[in-house]
Amino acid sequence: MATEFAGITVTELAAEKVLGMLEKRGTPKAAIRLGVTTAGCSGFSYKLEYADEVQEGDHEYEQHGIRLVIDEKSLLTMDGTQMDFETKQFKSGFKFTNPKVKEECGCGESFKV
């Protein structure tokens, strides 16, 4: 039986930032690869990379004019996550709201599911 996924959602602001990154890179039709890696004091950390090609087994999402790809292993951890962009007084960057997160480290850079 195949696993069904809710997927990843992206806010309009996050999509604008991604599109700006892709245009600056000169590859506005490329995708962004989302994933998780083992890192940090809580176990997992999010990673973003440019994806010039979609690989076999990738799940692809298109929202607000951008394409996202995520491998199935990462999707198990990130399914249902919303990607946003926030600007704070001393820091700005992508913010992930993941319903599977059980705890985060004190600096907010890693999480546990």
C-alpha positions in Angstrom: 0.0 0.0 0.0 1.3 3.4 -0.9 1.8 6.1 1.7 -0.3 9.2 1.2 1.3 12.6 2.1 -0.3 15.9 2.8 2.8 17.6 1.4 4.5 20.8 2.0 2.9 24.3 1.8 4.7 27.5 1.1 3.6 31.0 1.9 3.6 33.7 -0.7 6.4 35.6 1.1 8.6 32.5 1.1 7.9 31.8 -2.5 8.9 35.4 -3.4 12.2 34.9 -1.6 12.8 31.6 -3.3 12.1 33.1 -6.7 14.5 35.9 -6.0 17.2 33.4 -5.1 16.6 31.4 -8.3 16.6 34.6 -10.5 19.8 35.8 -8.8 21.3 32.4 -9.6 20.2 32.7 -13.2 17.9 29.6 -13.0 14.4 30.8 -12.4 12.9 27.5 -13.7 14.9 25.3 -11.3 13.4 23.9 -8.1 14.4 24.1 -4.5 15.1 20.8 -2.7 13.9 20.7 0.9 15.1 18.0 3.2 16.3 17.1 6.7 19.7 16.0 7.8 20.9 14.7 11.1 22.5 17.6 12.9 22.3 19.8 15.9 21.6 19.0 19.5 18.0 17.8 18.9 18.7 15.4 16.1 17.4 16.9 12.8 17.9 20.1 10.9 16.3 21.5 7.7 18.3 21.9 4.6 17.6 23.8 1.3 19.5 23.3 -1.9 19.0 24.2 -5.5 17.6 21.3 -7.6 18.4 21.6 -11.2 17.0 18.1 -11.7 14.2 16.1 -10.1 15.5 12.7 -9.0 13.6 9.4 -9.0 11.5 9.0 -5.9 11.3 12.8 -5.4 7.9 14.3 -4.5 7.3 17.6 -6.4 5.1 20.5 -5.3 4.4 23.7 -7.2 3.0 26.7 -5.4 3.0 30.5 -6.0 5.2 30.0 -9.1 8.0 28.0 -7.6 8.8 24.3 -7.6 9.8 22.3 -4.5 11.2 18.8 -4.5 11.6 16.6 -1.5 12.8 13.0 -1.2 10.5 10.5 0.4 12.7 9.9 3.5 12.7 13.6 4.3 8.9 13.8 3.5 8.3 11.3 6.3 9.6 13.9 8.7 8.4 17.0 7.0 4.9 16.0 5.8 2.4 18.7 6.6 5.1 21.4 7.1 4.6 25.0 6.1 7.6 27.0 4.9 7.5 30.7 5.5 10.0 33.6 5.6 10.3 35.8 8.6 12.3 38.9 9.4 13.3 39.6 12.9 15.4 42.4 14.4 18.7 40.7 14.0 17.9 37.7 11.8 15.8 36.8 8.8 15.3 33.5 7.1 13.1 30.6 6.2 10.9 29.3 9.0 9.4 25.9 9.1 6.2 25.1 11.0 6.2 21.3 11.3 3.3 19.5 13.1 5.6 16.5 13.7 8.1 18.4 15.8 8.1 17.3 19.4 10.8 19.5 20.7 13.4 22.0 19.4 16.8 22.9 20.7 17.3 26.2 22.5 18.7 28.0 19.5 16.0 26.8 17.2 18.3 25.3 14.7 17.4 21.6 15.2 14.4 19.6 16.2 13.2 16.1 17.3 10.2 14.3 16.0 
